[in-house]
Amino acid sequence: MTAMDDWVTAACAELGLDPAEVPVPTVLDLARDVAHQVLRPGAPVTAYLLGVAVGRGADPAAAAARLGALAGTWPVELDGSAPGE
């Protein structure tokens, strides 16, 4: 097991969740995309929003793909930063 696996297992136990249902690579990829293409503090907020959507019945992969596509089209300022940075 990796440190991430250990953390996810412990956090899931704390919250009464099944670690097998946590799409870690999907969440990490989405967080990376948002952090690099939108703004860094948006990554954990977006991961939370993904969790809320999944908790309300959204498919994790589909919801992450939609958010990733949104991040990919997010406007970038001329200096290379995202608006608001």
Secondary structure by P-SEA (a helix, b strand, c coil): ccaaaaaaaaaaaaacccccccaaaaaaaaaaaaaccccccaaaaaaaaaaaaaaacccaaaaaaaaaaaaaacccccccccccc
